[in-house]
Amino acid sequence: MVNCIVIDDDQNILDMFCDFLEVLKIEVLATGNNGKMAVELYEKHTPDIVFTDLAMPKYDGVYAVENIKDKNQNAKIIVITANSNNYQMNLFELLNIPVISKPFGVNVLKQAISDISENENTVPKSFKIKYRFKDEHEHYSCTVNYDQYRNFKKLDIIQECEIVNSNNENIESEKEMEDALDLATQKNTNKIRDLSEILTT
C-alpha cells in the first residue's frame, strides 16, 4: 500500500484530504501543519509521497519542498494551493512536482498521484535564476545547477532568489560558480557579479 504524510495548517482541509486518501487506499502515516513539521515527519517516516499546502505561516510549502529535496532529490511531493499564480511555480516545474489547485475533487487527486508515480524526478543540469543582494535595488541573473541555487538561497547577503527559467541552460562556468559562492560566504561578491548579468526590467 502507498503511504504518505499530509501537511496543511487548516484542520478542516486536512481532515477532508485524509478522507480522500482513505478512499484511494493510501495510508496516512502522519499529519502536520507547517513546512518545518513536513521536513521532520519526512525524516521520521520516509513516506512514498508528501502532500503539502503552499501557504502556511512561518514555514511554508516552499520551505518543505526545498528542505525535503535537500535530503532526497527523488522524494515525491505534491503541492496543494489556493494560489496557482505563485511565483514559485518555476521551482515546482523544475522539480517535476504536481500542483493541485483548491478546491479539488478526489479524481484530480487520483490523477496527480498517478502522474507523480510515473514521472522521474530528474532535475535539469542547469537553469537561470534571478537574485538581489541585500540593500541593493538591482536584480541579477545567472545560470546555476540545483545545488548552487540552494547555496545562493542560504547566503545571508542575498535578499531574493528565484528560478526564472526551468529549461536546461548551457553552463560553462560550473567550477567558477562554486568558487564564487565560496567567496560570497566571506562577503566577497565580486566573482558572483562577474558571472551574472544585471537585469534591466
N, CA and C atoms as a LAMMPS dump frame, in Angstrom:
ITEM: TIMESTEP
0
ITEM: NUMBER OF ATOMS
603
ITEM: BOX BOUNDS ff ff ff
-5.0000000000000000e+02 5.0000000000000000e+02
-5.0000000000000000e+02 5.0000000000000000e+02
-5.0000000000000000e+02 5.0000000000000000e+02
ITEM: ATOMS id mol type element x y z
1 1 1 N 0.84 -1.197 0
2 1 2 C 0 0 0
3 1 3 C 0.883 1.258 0
4 2 1 N 0.532 2.236 -0.829
5 2 2 C 1.243 3.513 -0.872
6 2 3 C 0.967 4.274 0.422
7 3 1 N 2.005 4.905 0.986
8 3 2 C 1.798 5.687 2.202
9 3 3 C 2.246 7.129 1.99
10 4 1 N 1.856 8.009 2.908
11 4 2 C 2.122 9.435 2.725
12 4 3 C 2.109 10.167 4.059
13 5 1 N 2.549 11.423 4.014
14 5 2 C 2.283 12.385 5.076
15 5 3 C 1.529 13.556 4.447
16 6 1 N 0.703 14.238 5.252
17 6 2 C -0.129 15.331 4.75
18 6 3 C 0.119 16.562 5.624
19 7 1 N 0.41 17.695 4.965
20 7 2 C 0.732 18.929 5.679
21 7 3 C -0.218 20.042 5.243
22 8 1 N -0.969 20.59 6.199
23 8 2 C -1.858 21.728 5.928
24 8 3 C -2.19 22.392 7.251
25 9 1 N -2.227 23.725 7.269
26 9 2 C -2.5 24.422 8.523
27 9 3 C -3.991 24.584 8.789
28 10 1 N -4.839 24.166 7.87
29 10 2 C -6.295 24.221 8.057
30 10 3 C -6.783 22.812 8.413
31 11 1 N -7.234 22.613 9.644
32 11 2 C -7.614 21.284 10.118
33 11 3 C -8.768 20.693 9.312
34 12 1 N -9.717 21.536 8.886
35 12 2 C -10.852 21.032 8.101
36 12 3 C -10.383 20.465 6.765
37 13 1 N -9.47 21.174 6.101
38 13 2 C -8.935 20.696 4.825
39 13 3 C -8.098 19.438 5.049
40 14 1 N -7.356 19.415 6.137
41 14 2 C -6.547 18.248 6.472
42 14 3 C -7.426 17.012 6.642
43 15 1 N -8.532 17.168 7.373
44 15 2 C -9.458 16.046 7.597
45 15 3 C -10.077 15.572 6.286
46 16 1 N -10.503 16.533 5.444
47 16 2 C -11.11 16.182 4.168
48 16 3 C -10.106 15.466 3.265
49 17 1 N -8.877 15.974 3.279
50 17 2 C -7.823 15.396 2.451
51 17 3 C -7.553 13.95 2.86
52 18 1 N -7.485 13.718 4.165
53 18 2 C -7.247 12.358 4.663
54 18 3 C -8.406 11.427 4.293
55 19 1 N -9.627 11.956 4.263
56 19 2 C -10.784 11.155 3.825
57 19 3 C -10.629 10.756 2.358
58 20 1 N -10.2 11.702 1.514
59 20 2 C -9.95 11.405 0.101
60 20 3 C -8.91 10.294 -0.042
61 21 1 N -7.835 10.412 0.732
62 21 2 C -6.753 9.433 0.637
63 21 3 C -7.213 8.05 1.092
64 22 1 N -8.095 8.024 2.074
65 22 2 C -8.64 6.735 2.53
66 22 3 C -9.443 6.069 1.405
67 23 1 N -10.217 6.873 0.676
68 23 2 C -10.979 6.358 -0.47
69 23 3 C -10.038 5.767 -1.512
70 24 1 N -8.873 6.418 -1.691
71 24 2 C -7.892 5.976 -2.689
72 24 3 C -6.962 4.879 -2.157
73 25 1 N -7.233 4.42 -0.934
74 25 2 C -6.443 3.335 -0.314
75 25 3 C -4.968 3.738 -0.131
76 26 1 N -4.762 4.987 0.284
77 26 2 C -3.411 5.469 0.583
78 26 3 C -3.314 5.693 2.086
79 27 1 N -2.308 5.091 2.696
80 27 2 C -2.152 5.152 4.148
81 27 3 C -1.511 6.478 4.559
82 28 1 N -2.155 7.17 5.486
83 28 2 C -1.605 8.41 6.029
84 28 3 C -0.787 8.068 7.271
85 29 1 N 0.531 8.259 7.184
86 29 2 C 1.424 7.932 8.298
87 29 3 C 1.414 9.012 9.375
88 30 1 N 1.263 10.261 8.954
89 30 2 C 1.277 11.375 9.913
90 30 3 C 0.773 12.635 9.226
91 31 1 N 0.353 13.604 10.038
92 31 2 C -0.064 14.905 9.511
93 31 3 C 0.665 16.002 10.28
94 32 1 N 0.805 17.163 9.628
95 32 2 C 1.447 18.301 10.265
96 32 3 C 0.841 19.587 9.755
97 33 1 N 1.248 20.727 10.343
98 33 2 C 0.613 21.987 9.955
99 33 3 C 1.571 23.083 9.505
100 34 1 N 2.858 22.737 9.226
101 34 2 C 3.755 23.727 8.645
102 34 3 C 4.928 23.02 7.962
103 35 1 N 5.711 23.803 7.223
104 35 2 C 6.796 23.226 6.44
105 35 3 C 7.882 22.574 7.27
106 36 1 N 8.139 23.116 8.444
107 36 2 C 9.161 22.525 9.306
108 36 3 C 8.729 21.135 9.772
109 37 1 N 7.449 21.01 10.137
110 37 2 C 6.928 19.699 10.531
111 37 3 C 6.992 18.721 9.361
112 38 1 N 6.771 19.222 8.154
113 38 2 C 6.844 18.372 6.965
114 38 3 C 8.214 17.724 6.855
115 39 1 N 9.262 18.526 7.051
116 39 2 C 10.639 18.019 6.952
117 39 3 C 10.906 17 8.067
118 40 1 N 10.479 17.334 9.275
119 40 2 C 10.692 16.43 10.415
120 40 3 C 9.954 15.104 10.214
121 41 1 N 8.706 15.188 9.745
122 41 2 C 7.918 13.967 9.525
123 41 3 C 8.476 13.154 8.355
124 42 1 N 9.015 13.847 7.351
125 42 2 C 9.64 13.126 6.24
126 42 3 C 10.841 12.326 6.744
127 43 1 N 11.674 12.962 7.544
128 43 2 C 12.846 12.263 8.088
129 43 3 C 12.437 11.065 8.951
130 44 1 N 11.369 11.232 9.691
131 44 2 C 10.928 10.173 10.608
132 44 3 C 10.291 8.997 9.876
133 45 1 N 9.467 9.287 8.854
134 45 2 C 8.653 8.23 8.222
135 45 3 C 9.119 7.828 6.826
136 46 1 N 9.929 8.665 6.151
137 46 2 C 10.291 8.464 4.743
138 46 3 C 9.118 7.917 3.917
139 47 1 N 8.047 8.708 3.798
140 47 2 C 6.834 8.243 3.097
141 47 3 C 7.051 8.146 1.589
142 48 1 N 6.147 7.428 0.932
143 48 2 C 6.186 7.334 -0.535
144 48 3 C 5.873 8.685 -1.175
145 49 1 N 4.933 9.433 -0.578
146 49 2 C 4.506 10.727 -1.128
147 49 3 C 4.326 11.724 0.012
148 50 1 N 4.697 12.979 -0.254
149 50 2 C 4.416 14.084 0.667
150 50 3 C 3.38 14.988 0.005
151 51 1 N 2.281 15.24 0.7
152 51 2 C 1.292 16.219 0.255
153 51 3 C 1.448 17.443 1.144
154 52 1 N 1.699 18.603 0.532
155 52 2 C 1.866 19.799 1.359
156 52 3 C 1.108 20.997 0.803
157 53 1 N 0.471 21.714 1.709
158 53 2 C -0.119 23.002 1.384
159 53 3 C 1.022 23.964 1.064
160 54 1 N 0.719 25.041 0.356
161 54 2 C 1.755 26.005 -0.009
162 54 3 C 1.795 27.174 0.973
163 55 1 N 0.644 27.789 1.214
164 55 2 C 0.585 28.969 2.083
165 55 3 C 0.356 28.544 3.535
166 56 1 N 1.433 28.596 4.311
167 56 2 C 1.339 28.299 5.745
168 56 3 C 2.22 29.305 6.473
169 57 1 N 1.844 29.683 7.709
170 57 2 C 2.631 30.696 8.413
171 57 3 C 4.038 30.219 8.763
172 58 1 N 4.984 31.123 8.719
173 58 2 C 6.384 30.943 9.105
174 58 3 C 7.12 29.961 8.19
175 59 1 N 6.831 28.669 8.289
176 59 2 C 7.469 27.665 7.432
177 59 3 C 6.438 27.184 6.418
178 60 1 N 6.57 27.642 5.16
179 60 2 C 5.541 27.343 4.16
180 60 3 C 5.872 26.092 3.347
181 61 1 N 5.081 25.867 2.314
182 61 2 C 5.276 24.69 1.476
183 61 3 C 6.569 24.724 0.684
184 62 1 N 7.036 25.91 0.321
185 62 2 C 8.308 26.025 -0.398
186 62 3 C 9.45 25.57 0.512
187 63 1 N 9.389 25.975 1.767
188 63 2 C 10.386 25.508 2.75
189 63 3 C 10.372 23.98 2.806
190 64 1 N 9.176 23.402 2.865
191 64 2 C 9.054 21.936 2.924
192 64 3 C 9.669 21.286 1.692
193 65 1 N 9.292 21.776 0.514
194 65 2 C 9.776 21.194 -0.745
195 65 3 C 11.297 21.254 -0.819
196 66 1 N 11.859 22.437 -0.609
197 66 2 C 13.306 22.604 -0.791
198 66 3 C 14.105 21.798 0.231
199 67 1 N 13.643 21.781 1.468
200 67 2 C 14.404 21.077 2.501
201 67 3 C 14.241 19.56 2.415
202 68 1 N 13.092 19.09 1.975
203 68 2 C 12.937 17.648 1.749
204 68 3 C 13.782 17.22 0.554
205 69 1 N 13.796 18.035 -0.506
206 69 2 C 14.617 17.716 -1.681
207 69 3 C 16.111 17.768 -1.36
208 70 1 N 16.501 18.604 -0.38
209 70 2 C 17.892 18.61 0.059
210 70 3 C 18.275 17.255 0.646
211 71 1 N 17.331 16.631 1.313
212 71 2 C 17.591 15.339 1.952
213 71 3 C 17.475 14.187 0.958
214 72 1 N 16.579 14.319 -0.015
215 72 2 C 16.382 13.266 -1.009
216 72 3 C 15.811 13.885 -2.281
217 73 1 N 16.664 14.046 -3.31
218 73 2 C 16.188 14.68 -4.551
219 73 3 C 15.114 13.854 -5.238
220 74 1 N 15.005 12.565 -4.896
221 74 2 C 13.988 11.712 -5.514
222 74 3 C 12.682 11.664 -4.736
223 75 1 N 12.585 12.438 -3.656
224 75 2 C 11.344 12.46 -2.87
225 75 3 C 10.179 12.886 -3.758
226 76 1 N 9.048 12.21 -3.603
227 76 2 C 7.851 12.528 -4.386
228 76 3 C 6.948 13.442 -3.558
229 77 1 N 6.693 14.634 -4.11
230 77 2 C 5.93 15.663 -3.393
231 77 3 C 4.821 16.177 -4.301
232 78 1 N 3.652 16.379 -3.718
233 78 2 C 2.534 17.018 -4.428
234 78 3 C 2.131 18.252 -3.627
235 79 1 N 2.081 19.405 -4.303
236 79 2 C 1.75 20.674 -3.654
237 79 3 C 0.265 20.976 -3.844
238 80 1 N -0.365 21.431 -2.768
239 80 2 C -1.773 21.836 -2.793
240 80 3 C -1.821 23.344 -2.538
241 81 1 N -2.525 24.088 -3.379
242 81 2 C -2.53 25.546 -3.191
243 81 3 C -3.824 26.181 -3.67
244 82 1 N -4.172 27.295 -3.032
245 82 2 C -5.304 28.102 -3.493
246 82 3 C -4.817 29.197 -4.44
247 83 1 N -3.491 29.328 -4.584
248 83 2 C -2.912 30.381 -5.432
249 83 3 C -1.981 29.761 -6.464
250 84 1 N -2.535 29.403 -7.612
251 84 2 C -1.738 28.75 -8.654
252 84 3 C -0.866 29.741 -9.423
253 85 1 N -0.959 31.036 -9.084
254 85 2 C -0.116 32.04 -9.738
255 85 3 C 1.146 32.331 -8.937
256 86 1 N 1.415 31.517 -7.937
257 86 2 C 2.578 31.746 -7.085
258 86 3 C 3.851 31.77 -7.924
259 87 1 N 4.762 32.703 -7.591
260 87 2 C 5.999 32.852 -8.372
261 87 3 C 6.88 31.612 -8.275
262 88 1 N 6.624 30.733 -7.306
263 88 2 C 7.455 29.541 -7.14
264 88 3 C 7.066 28.416 -8.105
265 89 1 N 6.108 28.645 -8.98
266 89 2 C 5.692 27.589 -9.907
267 89 3 C 6.861 27.094 -10.762
268 90 1 N 7.829 27.985 -11.072
269 90 2 C 9.005 27.544 -11.83
270 90 3 C 9.804 26.503 -11.055
271 91 1 N 9.85 26.66 -9.732
272 91 2 C 10.543 25.681 -8.889
273 91 3 C 9.854 24.325 -8.981
274 92 1 N 8.528 24.324 -8.882
275 92 2 C 7.791 23.058 -8.909
276 92 3 C 7.884 22.385 -10.276
277 93 1 N 7.878 23.212 -11.324
278 93 2 C 8.045 22.673 -12.673
279 93 3 C 9.437 22.051 -12.831
280 94 1 N 10.436 22.738 -12.319
281 94 2 C 11.813 22.251 -12.396
282 94 3 C 11.959 20.894 -11.708
283 95 1 N 11.307 20.742 -10.56
284 95 2 C 11.44 19.528 -9.753
285 95 3 C 10.372 18.474 -10.076
286 96 1 N 9.595 18.708 -11.128
287 96 2 C 8.528 17.774 -11.53
288 96 3 C 7.539 17.504 -10.393
289 97 1 N 7.127 18.578 -9.724
290 97 2 C 6.187 18.461 -8.615
291 97 3 C 4.804 18.892 -9.091
292 98 1 N 3.823 17.959 -9.071
293 98 2 C 2.455 18.34 -9.457
294 98 3 C 1.878 19.357 -8.477
295 99 1 N 1.066 20.272 -8.999
296 99 2 C 0.407 21.273 -8.17
297 99 3 C -1.095 21.127 -8.354
298 100 1 N -1.81 20.931 -7.244
299 100 2 C -3.266 20.801 -7.27
300 100 3 C -3.864 22.09 -6.718
301 101 1 N -4.799 22.674 -7.455
302 101 2 C -5.447 23.908 -7.011
303 101 3 C -6.679 23.592 -6.169
304 102 1 N -6.808 24.311 -5.042
305 102 2 C -8.003 24.193 -4.207
306 102 3 C -9.111 25.026 -4.827
307 103 1 N -10.379 24.598 -4.731
308 103 2 C -10.841 23.298 -4.235
309 103 3 C -10.638 22.222 -5.307
310 104 1 N -10.581 20.981 -4.909
311 104 2 C -10.358 19.898 -5.859
312 104 3 C -11.183 18.681 -5.44
313 105 1 N -11.367 17.776 -6.396
314 105 2 C -12.101 16.55 -6.119
315 105 3 C -11.165 15.357 -6.051
316 106 1 N -11.712 14.217 -5.687
317 106 2 C -10.899 13.02 -5.499
318 106 3 C -10.265 12.557 -6.811
319 107 1 N -10.934 12.807 -7.937
320 107 2 C -10.38 12.371 -9.23
321 107 3 C -9.124 13.166 -9.611
322 108 1 N -9.114 14.454 -9.277
323 108 2 C -7.927 15.286 -9.528
324 108 3 C -6.757 14.776 -8.698
325 109 1 N -7.047 14.442 -7.466
326 109 2 C -6.014 13.907 -6.572
327 109 3 C -5.478 12.576 -7.093
328 110 1 N -6.39 11.735 -7.545
329 110 2 C -6.002 10.425 -8.08
330 110 3 C -5.09 10.58 -9.295
331 111 1 N -5.398 11.527 -10.167
332 111 2 C -4.584 11.762 -11.365
333 111 3 C -3.193 12.264 -10.999
334 112 1 N -3.113 13.174 -10.022
335 112 2 C -1.807 13.705 -9.591
336 112 3 C -0.933 12.599 -9.017
337 113 1 N -1.542 11.702 -8.253
338 113 2 C -0.799 10.578 -7.675
339 113 3 C -0.295 9.659 -8.782
340 114 1 N -1.133 9.431 -9.77
341 114 2 C -0.748 8.596 -10.906
342 114 3 C 0.405 9.234 -11.682
343 115 1 N 0.305 10.555 -11.909
344 115 2 C 1.347 11.272 -12.654
345 115 3 C 2.691 11.214 -11.941
346 116 1 N 2.679 11.463 -10.631
347 116 2 C 3.949 11.508 -9.901
348 116 3 C 4.56 10.117 -9.768
349 117 1 N 3.721 9.101 -9.793
350 117 2 C 4.235 7.73 -9.698
351 117 3 C 4.947 7.321 -10.985
352 118 1 N 4.511 7.894 -12.111
353 118 2 C 5.079 7.533 -13.414
354 118 3 C 6.273 8.4 -13.795
355 119 1 N 6.296 9.649 -13.32
356 119 2 C 7.349 10.588 -13.729
357 119 3 C 8.64 10.357 -12.962
358 120 1 N 9.759 10.566 -13.667
359 120 2 C 11.048 10.554 -12.994
360 120 3 C 11.312 11.941 -12.414
361 121 1 N 12.036 11.967 -11.32
362 121 2 C 12.31 13.234 -10.644
363 121 3 C 13.661 13.823 -11.043
364 122 1 N 13.984 13.748 -12.318
365 122 2 C 15.275 14.28 -12.752
366 122 3 C 15.245 15.809 -12.773
367 123 1 N 16.278 16.405 -12.221
368 123 2 C 16.399 17.863 -12.187
369 123 3 C 17.308 18.281 -13.333
370 124 1 N 16.948 19.316 -14.103
371 124 2 C 17.835 19.777 -15.177
372 124 3 C 19.232 20.099 -14.647
373 125 1 N 20.225 19.899 -15.503
374 125 2 C 21.607 20.136 -15.075
375 125 3 C 21.822 21.587 -14.685
376 126 1 N 21.156 22.503 -15.362
377 126 2 C 21.34 23.917 -15.04
378 126 3 C 20.138 24.723 -15.512
379 127 1 N 19.984 25.917 -14.925
380 127 2 C 18.838 26.767 -15.222
381 127 3 C 19.158 28.177 -14.759
382 128 1 N 18.297 29.119 -15.137
383 128 2 C 18.543 30.525 -14.795
384 128 3 C 17.834 30.903 -13.5
385 129 1 N 18.517 31.712 -12.694
386 129 2 C 17.905 32.287 -11.506
387 129 3 C 18.006 33.806 -11.561
388 130 1 N 17.112 34.454 -10.798
389 130 2 C 17.153 35.908 -10.611
390 130 3 C 17.366 36.147 -9.119
391 131 1 N 18.27 37.068 -8.783
392 131 2 C 18.523 37.308 -7.364
393 131 3 C 18.846 38.777 -7.12
394 132 1 N 18.804 39.142 -5.842
395 132 2 C 19.118 40.523 -5.449
396 132 3 C 19.911 40.491 -4.152
397 133 1 N 20.953 41.329 -4.089
398 133 2 C 21.721 41.455 -2.854
399 133 3 C 20.96 42.337 -1.859
400 134 1 N 21.164 42.078 -0.588
401 134 2 C 20.568 42.924 0.443
402 134 3 C 21.065 44.356 0.281
403 135 1 N 20.153 45.294 0.536
404 135 2 C 20.468 46.735 0.476
405 135 3 C 20.814 47.213 -0.931
406 136 1 N 20.44 46.44 -1.955
407 136 2 C 20.622 46.881 -3.341
408 136 3 C 19.297 46.747 -4.089
409 137 1 N 19.13 47.579 -5.114
410 137 2 C 17.881 47.552 -5.872
411 137 3 C 17.985 46.695 -7.136
412 138 1 N 19.2 46.58 -7.699
413 138 2 C 19.364 45.844 -8.954
414 138 3 C 19.12 44.345 -8.755
415 139 1 N 18.516 43.736 -9.773
416 139 2 C 18.393 42.283 -9.819
417 139 3 C 19.435 41.735 -10.794
418 140 1 N 19.984 40.602 -10.463
419 140 2 C 20.98 39.932 -11.292
420 140 3 C 20.428 38.59 -11.764
421 141 1 N 21.017 38.092 -12.847
422 141 2 C 20.639 36.779 -13.355
423 141 3 C 21.903 35.988 -13.669
424 142 1 N 21.851 34.676 -13.396
425 142 2 C 22.971 33.808 -13.755
426 142 3 C 22.47 32.378 -13.912
427 143 1 N 23.321 31.529 -14.451
428 143 2 C 22.979 30.121 -14.672
429 143 3 C 23.668 29.272 -13.615
430 144 1 N 22.884 28.395 -12.986
431 144 2 C 23.4 27.565 -11.89
432 144 3 C 22.838 26.154 -12.006
433 145 1 N 23.396 25.235 -11.211
434 145 2 C 22.758 23.934 -11.042
435 145 3 C 21.92 23.981 -9.756
436 146 1 N 21.215 22.891 -9.451
437 146 2 C 20.281 22.941 -8.321
438 146 3 C 20.999 23.156 -6.986
439 147 1 N 22.124 22.484 -6.776
440 147 2 C 22.853 22.658 -5.516
441 147 3 C 23.333 24.097 -5.35
442 148 1 N 23.769 24.704 -6.461
443 148 2 C 24.207 26.103 -6.398
444 148 3 C 23.039 27.031 -6.086
445 149 1 N 21.884 26.74 -6.658
446 149 2 C 20.675 27.523 -6.352
447 149 3 C 20.372 27.485 -4.853
448 150 1 N 20.455 26.299 -4.261
449 150 2 C 20.186 26.159 -2.825
450 150 3 C 21.242 26.93 -2.012
451 151 1 N 22.494 26.878 -2.477
452 151 2 C 23.552 27.613 -1.767
453 151 3 C 23.354 29.128 -1.872
454 152 1 N 22.862 29.59 -3.024
455 152 2 C 22.517 31.008 -3.182
456 152 3 C 21.513 31.417 -2.113
457 153 1 N 20.468 30.603 -1.949
458 153 2 C 19.386 30.958 -1.024
459 153 3 C 19.851 30.978 0.428
460 154 1 N 20.928 30.258 0.703
461 154 2 C 21.425 30.197 2.083
462 154 3 C 22.384 31.338 2.424
463 155 1 N 22.825 32.084 1.406
464 155 2 C 23.745 33.201 1.653
465 155 3 C 23.018 34.33 2.381
466 156 1 N 23.59 34.819 3.471
467 156 2 C 22.91 35.884 4.214
468 156 3 C 23.016 37.245 3.53
469 157 1 N 23.798 37.335 2.446
470 157 2 C 23.898 38.598 1.705
471 157 3 C 22.86 38.682 0.576
472 158 1 N 22.106 37.599 0.375
473 158 2 C 21.103 37.56 -0.698
474 158 3 C 19.717 37.838 -0.121
475 159 1 N 19.014 38.801 -0.723
476 159 2 C 17.668 39.175 -0.271
477 159 3 C 16.599 38.333 -0.951
478 160 1 N 16.74 38.128 -2.255
479 160 2 C 15.757 37.36 -3.031
480 160 3 C 16.503 36.426 -3.965
481 161 1 N 15.912 35.274 -4.219
482 161 2 C 16.496 34.347 -5.195
483 161 3 C 15.395 33.431 -5.687
484 162 1 N 15.15 33.441 -6.999
485 162 2 C 14.096 32.589 -7.549
486 162 3 C 14.488 32.063 -8.922
487 163 1 N 13.894 30.948 -9.274
488 163 2 C 14.114 30.344 -10.59
489 163 3 C 13.269 31.09 -11.606
490 164 1 N 13.876 31.493 -12.714
491 164 2 C 13.124 32.209 -13.744
492 164 3 C 13.02 31.421 -15.04
493 165 1 N 13.821 30.38 -15.172
494 165 2 C 13.786 29.577 -16.391
495 165 3 C 14.111 28.144 -16.017
496 166 1 N 13.142 27.247 -16.18
497 166 2 C 13.355 25.858 -15.773
498 166 3 C 13.882 24.987 -16.905
499 167 1 N 14.151 25.601 -18.07
500 167 2 C 14.735 24.831 -19.167
501 167 3 C 16.246 24.695 -18.964
502 168 1 N 16.803 23.637 -19.534
503 168 2 C 18.259 23.464 -19.444
504 168 3 C 18.969 24.643 -20.091
505 169 1 N 19.923 25.187 -19.378
506 169 2 C 20.743 26.284 -19.896
507 169 3 C 22.181 25.783 -20.003
508 170 1 N 22.909 26.329 -20.959
509 170 2 C 24.332 25.983 -21.041
510 170 3 C 25.062 26.571 -19.838
511 171 1 N 25.868 25.759 -19.195
512 171 2 C 26.655 26.249 -18.059
513 171 3 C 28.11 25.892 -18.303
514 172 1 N 28.87 26.916 -18.601
515 172 2 C 30.281 26.701 -18.923
516 172 3 C 31.182 27.021 -17.735
517 173 1 N 30.611 27.568 -16.677
518 173 2 C 31.438 28.055 -15.573
519 173 3 C 31.013 27.441 -14.239
520 174 1 N 30.689 26.143 -14.235
521 174 2 C 30.193 25.496 -13.018
522 174 3 C 31.207 25.603 -11.878
523 175 1 N 32.473 25.297 -12.174
524 175 2 C 33.518 25.366 -11.147
525 175 3 C 33.733 26.816 -10.7
526 176 1 N 33.686 27.744 -11.662
527 176 2 C 33.834 29.155 -11.307
528 176 3 C 32.727 29.61 -10.365
529 177 1 N 31.485 29.119 -10.621
530 177 2 C 30.37 29.493 -9.753
531 177 3 C 30.548 28.91 -8.358
532 178 1 N 31.064 27.69 -8.267
533 178 2 C 31.358 27.096 -6.949
534 178 3 C 32.332 27.987 -6.187
535 179 1 N 33.399 28.427 -6.874
536 179 2 C 34.4 29.298 -6.245
537 179 3 C 33.768 30.63 -5.838
538 180 1 N 32.899 31.161 -6.706
539 180 2 C 32.246 32.438 -6.426
540 180 3 C 31.353 32.341 -5.189
541 181 1 N 30.647 31.226 -5.061
542 181 2 C 29.783 31.032 -3.894
543 181 3 C 30.601 30.892 -2.617
544 182 1 N 31.755 30.233 -2.729
545 182 2 C 32.649 30.128 -1.561
546 182 3 C 33.102 31.52 -1.112
547 183 1 N 33.471 32.353 -2.08
548 183 2 C 33.899 33.719 -1.756
549 183 3 C 32.744 34.527 -1.155
550 184 1 N 31.541 34.277 -1.652
551 184 2 C 30.37 35.031 -1.176
552 184 3 C 30.065 34.737 0.287
553 185 1 N 30.42 33.543 0.75
554 185 2 C 30.213 33.237 2.177
555 185 3 C 31.108 34.121 3.045
556 186 1 N 32.151 34.687 2.434
557 186 2 C 33.053 35.612 3.146
558 186 3 C 32.729 37.066 2.774
559 187 1 N 31.536 37.284 2.216
560 187 2 C 31.027 38.614 1.846
561 187 3 C 31.729 39.219 0.627
562 188 1 N 32.482 38.403 -0.106
563 188 2 C 33.13 38.884 -1.323
564 188 3 C 32.239 38.506 -2.509
565 189 1 N 31.573 39.52 -3.094
566 189 2 C 30.597 39.252 -4.163
567 189 3 C 31.134 39.526 -5.562
568 190 1 N 32.401 39.899 -5.685
569 190 2 C 32.945 40.3 -6.987
570 190 3 C 32.808 39.205 -8.034
571 191 1 N 33.146 37.972 -7.669
572 191 2 C 33.144 36.9 -8.656
573 191 3 C 31.718 36.526 -9.076
574 192 1 N 30.789 36.525 -8.119
575 192 2 C 29.388 36.251 -8.472
576 192 3 C 28.882 37.314 -9.442
577 193 1 N 29.209 38.565 -9.184
578 193 2 C 28.77 39.644 -10.075
579 193 3 C 29.367 39.465 -11.474
580 194 1 N 30.63 39.033 -11.534
581 194 2 C 31.28 38.813 -12.831
582 194 3 C 30.585 37.714 -13.635
583 195 1 N 30.018 36.715 -12.938
584 195 2 C 29.358 35.592 -13.605
585 195 3 C 27.881 35.853 -13.861
586 196 1 N 27.416 37.04 -13.497
587 196 2 C 25.995 37.384 -13.616
588 196 3 C 25.818 38.574 -14.548
589 197 1 N 24.568 38.789 -14.926
590 197 2 C 24.246 39.987 -15.693
591 197 3 C 23.181 40.773 -14.939
592 198 1 N 23.251 42.084 -15.018
593 198 2 C 22.245 42.93 -14.355
594 198 3 C 20.984 42.954 -15.218
595 199 1 N 19.843 42.715 -14.58
596 199 2 C 18.581 42.732 -15.309
597 199 3 C 18.069 44.164 -15.393
598 200 1 N 17.594 44.528 -16.539
599 200 2 C 17.152 45.906 -16.745
600 200 3 C 15.661 46.093 -16.488
601 201 1 N 14.923 44.981 -16.338
602 201 2 C 13.478 45.112 -16.084
603 201 3 C 13.134 44.57 -14.734
